[in-house]
Structures are given as structure tokens and as C-alpha cells.
């Protein structure tokens, strides 16, 4: 998977990473480029610093430390040599590049009336490599089927960062759109799926066309704020299943309520380590206490390429594990 983002890197860093063992290159999840601090990669819940010769090491002093020029070159490549056209992305602190890879940014912020207007002097980059892993949703999807209506339960997937929730809902979208529900529900047909892809990670659209396989009956609003996109979907695209990633704002909750009350099934994700953890967030607690979600999937520490999981019912009681 490293090959899918190598063209984004300054030439010297590209060379260092090309010297990594093939199995590591295939499983790299994040590349951390920090000015004057060690070049770092993470993979399979492990991390290592990278030396100038491309060796994986643990000693900070021996690691390659990207220069100011490395960071400037990387930012130029990521923005296609036009910072002006990426002002909104820079304000939000990340850039999504072709392939659905997201690059988080840190540096000096410029404020306007107390709000972040821009990030200048970018000195930290977190390159998160997007993966399409078909089949990861097959074990989970049967737990989410509401046989009485021939569709899914309103479901919230809860996971800490880097445990595969975006990869999972991407595959669930594909399965639901195709009608691949599993042997127990083989009589069910595929559903119209609407995805609001605010960060351009789920679908990896290029000029509006998804590059990941999301199934034949899926529509995507790319780069659209979640709440506004959900309302647009409800009004104009008549989805049977609405999918959004990383909810948590008041306007997200309002749009989810609107979808639920129009008969659309909602599949969403939220950051959290547990059911109890998510209930401490006021907006999500309101959705949970009002009974919007009737199934919860808790993703836990990964086992290789996939994550272990727990299925909870509407009251937060365990129903299954994997």
C-alpha cells in the first residue's frame, strides 16, 4: 500500500521508505513527517523511526529528521503547488488526496475572531493510508439486519482511531448495496445507499466518481459537510440506507433525527473506546437516550488486518462477539 502514496513524498523520503521490508511496506498505516524530528511509520499496532538508509530503528538520535525544505516540498506536492486553492482544507487541518488518503497537518494557526482561519508554517504531517479491504463487513452485517423490515437496524459503530471503522463501513456500504447479506438473509435485495463523505475518505472520489467499490446502488456526496449532506440526500436522492462517518456535532444529530423520521436507515460511526465512553459525549448521549440507534458495534484492538468486535443492543447489552 505504500506504493499508492509514494508519489506524494519528497524524493529523499520516498527512497528511505522504499528500503523498508516488503511486508512492512504492504501494511504501513501512517507516515509521520515532523520538521527536525524523527521520521516515523506505524503498522499493525507497531511503530518505528526510519534512518537515512531506510532502516527501522528505535533510537531517536539515529533517525532521519526531515528538514524545513522537506516539509515545504511535501506541502507543495500535496496542494498541487497552489496553496490558495486548498485554503479550506488548510483551515480544517487536513488534506485528502486522490485514493482517499488523508494527511493531517499541524503548525502555527492564524485566528480570525477567535476561529482558526489558516494553518501556516506547517511542520507536522500525518499521512494516513486508506485501504479497501473487501469482506471485512461480512461477519458483522448479519447482526445488523432487521428482518421485520428487510433492512438494517439504525447502527452506530464505535471505535478508537486506527481500528478500521472507515474500512468497515466502506465494505458494509458495498455489501448492502449489492444485497450480500449472508446466508441467513439471502432473500433480501440490495438497497439504495447514500454516503455523505465529508473528508473524501470513504469513497476516494475523483471528480465526483468513487474509486473504491461501494456497490452498484450507491450515491456519494463528496466533500460535503455531514449535516448539510444528509439533508440533501433526504430531499433529493431517496436513499434507503444513509451512511456517515465520525458524527458528533449538534447539526449531525438533527439531520439523523430527520432521516430516522422519514424511514431512512442510518449507519454512522463515532470515535470512542466503549459504549460508556460515547455516552459521555452530550450530542451522542442524546441520540442514544432517545433510542435512535438499535444496534451498536464496538470495534476493539485489531487482530491482523481486521478488528475484533462486540455487538450491543439498544440498551447496550452484548449480543455477539467476533
C-alpha positions in Angstrom: 0.0 0.0 0.0 3.0 2.3 0.4 3.3 2.5 -3.4 -0.1 4.2 -3.5 1.2 7.3 -1.8 4.9 7.3 -2.6 4.5 9.9 -5.4 3.4 12.4 -2.8 6.6 12.2 -0.9 9.8 14.2 -1.4 12.3 12.1 -3.3 14.7 11.5 -0.4 11.9 10.3 1.9 10.5 8.2 -0.9 13.8 6.5 -1.2 14.1 5.8 2.5 10.7 4.2 2.7 11.3 2.2 -0.5 14.1 0.4 1.5 11.6 -1.0 4.1 10.9 -4.8 4.1 8.1 -5.7 1.6 5.8 -6.9 4.4 6.1 -3.6 6.2 5.6 -1.6 3.0 2.4 -3.6 2.4 1.0 -2.8 5.9 2.1 0.7 6.7 -0.8 2.7 8.1 0.7 6.1 8.9 3.8 8.1 7.9 4.7 10.9 10.3 6.8 13.7 8.9 7.8 16.2 11.5 10.3 19.0 10.9 13.6 18.4 12.8 12.1 15.4 14.5 12.4 11.7 13.6 10.7 10.3 10.5 8.2 7.7 11.8 6.0 4.9 10.5 3.3 2.8 12.1 1.9 -0.5 11.1 -0.1 -3.3 12.8 -0.1 -1.5 16.2 3.7 -1.0 16.0 5.9 1.9 15.2 9.5 2.6 14.2 11.7 5.5 13.3 13.4 5.5 9.9 17.1 6.1 9.4 18.6 7.9 6.4 19.3 4.4 4.9 15.7 3.3 5.3 16.3 1.1 8.3 13.7 0.7 11.0 15.1 1.7 14.4 14.0 2.7 17.9 16.9 5.1 18.6 15.7 8.7 18.1 19.2 10.0 17.7 19.9 7.8 14.7 16.6 8.6 12.8 16.4 10.8 9.8 15.0 14.2 10.8 13.1 15.9 7.9 14.3 19.4 7.1 12.3 22.6 6.6 12.8 22.1 2.9 11.3 18.5 3.1 8.2 19.9 4.7 7.9 22.7 2.2 8.3 20.3 -0.7 5.7 17.9 0.8 3.2 20.7 1.2 3.8 21.9 -2.3 3.1 18.4 -3.7 0.0 17.8 -1.5 -1.5 21.1 -2.7 -0.5 20.7 -6.3 1.7 23.8 -5.9 -1.3 26.0 -5.2 -1.8 26.7 -1.5 -4.5 29.2 -2.3 -6.9 26.5 -3.7 -6.5 24.5 -0.6 -7.3 27.3 1.9 -10.4 25.5 3.3 -8.6 22.2 3.8 -5.7 24.0 5.5 -8.2 25.7 7.8 -9.7 22.4 8.8 -6.3 20.8 9.4 -6.2 18.1 6.8 -5.9 17.5 3.1 -7.5 14.4 1.4 -5.6 13.3 -1.7 -6.6 11.0 -4.6 -7.1 7.5 -3.3 -8.8 8.6 -0.1 -5.6 9.1 1.8 -5.9 11.8 4.4 -3.0 14.0 5.5 -3.3 15.7 8.9 -1.5 18.9 9.4 -0.1 20.9 12.3 1.8 24.1 12.6 1.1 27.8 13.5 -2.5 28.7 13.4 -3.9 32.1 12.2 -7.0 33.2 14.0 -9.9 35.4 12.9 -12.3 36.5 15.7 -11.3 33.5 17.7 -11.7 31.0 14.9 -9.0 29.2 13.0 -8.6 30.8 9.7 -5.5 29.1 8.4 -2.5 26.9 9.4 0.8 28.5 8.4 4.3 27.2 8.9 3.1 23.6 8.6 5.7 21.5 10.4 3.9 18.2 11.0 2.2 15.8 8.6 0.4 12.6 9.4 -0.2 10.7 6.2 -2.9 8.1 6.8 -3.1 5.4 4.1 -6.6 4.4 3.1 -7.3 0.8 2.4 -10.1 -1.1 0.7 -10.4 -4.5 2.3 -13.4 -6.3 0.8 -15.1 -8.8 3.1 -14.3 -7.2 6.5 -18.0 -6.5 7.0 -19.4 -10.0 6.2 -19.2 -11.3 9.7 -20.8 -8.2 11.2 -23.6 -7.4 8.7 -25.9 -10.3 9.7 -26.1 -8.9 13.2 -27.3 -5.6 11.8 -30.3 -6.9 9.8 -33.8 -6.1 10.9 -35.7 -9.0 9.3 -39.0 -7.4 10.0 -38.4 -4.6 7.6 -35.8 -6.2 5.3 -33.2 -3.6 6.0 -30.5 -2.8 8.6 -31.1 -1.5 12.1 -30.1 2.1 12.9 -26.5 1.3 13.8 -23.6 3.3 15.5 -20.1 1.9 15.0 -17.8 2.9 17.9 -14.1 2.7 17.7 -10.8 4.5 18.7 -8.8 5.9 15.9 -7.0 3.4 13.6 -9.1 0.4 14.4 -10.7 0.1 11.0 -14.1 1.7 11.3 -13.9 3.6 8.0 -12.7 0.5 6.2 -15.6 -1.4 7.8 -18.4 1.0 6.8 -17.0 1.2 3.3 -17.3 -2.6 3.0 -20.8 -2.5 4.6 -21.9 0.0 2.0 -20.7 -2.3 -0.7 -22.4 -5.4 0.8 -25.7 -3.6 1.5 -25.8 -2.0 -2.0 -25.2 -5.4 -3.6 -27.6 -7.3 -1.3 -24.9 -9.6 0.0 -26.4 -10.1 3.4 -25.1 -13.5 4.2 -26.7 -17.0 4.1 -29.3 -16.3 6.8 -30.8 -13.3 4.9 -30.1 -14.3 1.3 -33.7 -13.4 0.3 -33.1 -9.7 0.9 -32.4 -7.5 -2.0 -29.8 -4.7 -2.4 -30.6 -1.3 -1.1 -30.1 2.3 -2.3 -27.2 3.6 -0.3 -26.4 7.3 0.2 -22.9 8.3 1.6 -22.0 11.7 2.8 -18.2 11.7 2.5 -17.1 14.9 4.2 -13.4 14.1 4.2 -13.3 12.3 0.9 -12.1 9.1 2.6 -14.9 6.7 2.3 -15.3 6.8 -1.5 -12.0 8.3 -2.6 -13.8 10.2 -5.3 -12.0 11.8 -8.3 -14.2 14.4 -9.9 -17.2 13.0 -8.1 -16.6 9.4 -9.2 -15.8 6.9 -6.4 -12.6 5.0 -6.8 -13.5 2.4 -4.1 -16.1 -0.2 -4.8 -19.2 0.9 -2.9 -21.6 -1.3 -4.8 -23.9 -0.6 -7.7 -26.7 1.3 -6.0 -24.6 3.8 -4.0 -24.6 7.6 -4.4 -21.9 9.8 -2.8 -21.9 13.4 -1.8 -18.1 14.1 -1.8 -16.5 16.8 0.3 -19.9 17.9 1.7 -20.4 18.7 5.4 -22.2 15.8 7.1 -25.3 17.5 8.4 -26.0 19.5 5.2 -25.2 16.5 3.0 -27.7 14.3 5.0 -30.4 16.8 4.4 -29.6 17.0 0.7 -29.7 13.2 0.5 -33.1 13.1 2.3 -34.6 15.7 0.0 -33.3 14.6 -3.4 -31.8 11.1 -3.5 -34.2 8.9 -1.6 -31.6 6.6 0.0 -32.8 3.5 1.9 -29.6 3.5 3.9 -27.7 6.7 4.8 -24.0 6.3 5.8 -21.9 8.9 7.6 -18.5 8.8 9.3 -17.5 10.4 12.6 -20.6 12.1 13.8 -20.7 14.2 17.0 -21.9 17.7 16.3 -25.4 19.1 17.2 -26.3 19.6 13.5 -25.3 15.9 12.8 -27.8 14.8 15.4 -30.6 17.0 14.0 -30.0 15.5 10.5 -30.0 12.0 11.8 -33.3 12.6 13.6 -34.7 13.9 10.3 -33.5 10.8 8.4 -34.9 8.4 11.0 -38.3 10.0 10.9 -38.5 9.7 7.1 -37.9 6.0 7.2 -34.3 6.0 6.1 -32.0 3.6 8.0 -28.8 5.2 9.4 -25.4 3.7 9.7 -22.9 6.0 11.4 -19.5 5.9 13.2 -18.2 7.8 16.2 -14.8 7.9 18.0 -14.8 6.2 21.4 -13.2 3.4 23.3 -16.5 1.9 24.5 -20.3 2.3 24.7 -19.9 4.1 28.0 -17.2 6.4 26.6 -19.5 7.6 23.8 -22.4 8.2 26.2 -20.3 10.8 27.9 -20.4 13.0 24.8 -23.6 15.2 25.1 -24.7 15.1 21.4 -24.2 11.3 21.1 -25.8 10.7 24.5 -29.0 12.5 23.4 -29.2 10.3 20.3 -28.6 7.1 22.4 -31.1 8.1 25.1 -33.8 8.9 22.5 -33.5 5.4 21.1 -32.3 6.3 17.7 -29.7 3.5 17.4 -30.9 0.0 18.0 -27.6 -1.7 17.4 -24.1 -0.8 18.4 -20.8 -2.3 17.0 -17.8 -1.8 19.3 -14.5 -2.3 17.4 -11.6 -3.2 19.6 -7.9 -3.9 19.2 -7.1 -5.4 15.8 -6.2 -9.0 15.1 -4.1 -8.6 12.0 -6.0 -6.9 9.2 -9.4 -7.0 10.9 -10.7 -5.8 14.2 -12.4 -7.8 17.0 -15.9 -6.6 17.7 -18.8 -6.7 20.1 -22.4 -6.2 19.1 -24.7 -4.5 21.6 -28.5 -4.0 21.5 -30.4 -0.8 22.0 -29.8 -0.9 25.8 -26.1 -1.6 25.4 -26.3 -5.3 26.3 -24.0 -7.7 24.5 -25.4 -9.8 21.7 -22.3 -11.2 20.0 -18.6 -11.1 19.6 -16.1 -11.7 16.9 
